[in-house]
Amino acid sequence: MPSALSVIQLVLSLCALAATSAAAILWNPIDADFVNRADDAGWDQTMLLPHQMELSLVVNASVLISFVLVVIAFCGVLAQRRQARVPATTNPPATV
């Protein structure tokens, strides 16, 4: 059975993935709306958010990082389950 700490890490990383995915899903239409407004005004850059490209990059990178954390936590839980299944090998008595 995996340790409680690794299971908690997996649950927290899944929560982080859900939160960052929700932020990305909510951010993408907002970003598209600002770009469309600037485009309709003849590409008026004053209608864009300050550092809009960097904001998009950070939102998408946070989703990627949280996904990597989920994969690492899942691999840790699997490794602990496999380690618990393998019986401990005892050293055979030495023959003289």
C-alpha positions, -999 to 999 in steps of 0.1 A, spaced: 0 0 0 14 34 -9 22 58 19 -3 85 29 21 112 20 23 100 -16 -14 97 -19 -19 132 -5 7 145 -30 -13 129 -58 -46 144 -46 -31 179 -42 -14 177 -76 -48 167 -92 -64 197 -74 -37 220 -88 -43 206 -123 -80 212 -120 -75 247 -108 -50 256 -134 -71 240 -161 -101 260 -150 -80 292 -151 -68 284 -186 -103 276 -198 -116 309 -184 -86 329 -196 -86 318 -233 -120 335 -242 -109 367 -223 -77 368 -242 -94 362 -275 -119 390 -268 -91 415 -261 -73 405 -293 -105 408 -314 -113 442 -300 -78 454 -308 -81 439 -343 -115 455 -349 -100 489 -340 -72 485 -366 -49 468 -342 -49 494 -315 -24 480 -290 -37 502 -262 -68 480 -261 -47 450 -252 -39 441 -216 -4 450 -204 19 419 -208 -10 399 -224 13 375 -242 32 368 -210 0 362 -191 -11 337 -217 23 320 -215 22 318 -177 -14 304 -177 -5 277 -203 28 269 -186 11 264 -152 -12 238 -167 17 220 -182 37 221 -149 7 209 -129 2 180 -154 39 170 -149 34 171 -112 4 147 -115 25 123 -136 54 124 -111 30 118 -82 12 90 -100 45 73 -108 55 76 -71 23 59 -60 28 32 -86 64 26 -75 54 23 -39 26 -2 -47 50 -23 -68 76 -22 -40 50 -33 -14 40 -62 -36 75 -76 -40 83 -97 -10 114 -89 8 141 -114 -1 160 -129 28 196 -138 26 200 -176 23 223 -191 49 259 -192 39 272 -226 29 307 -236 39 
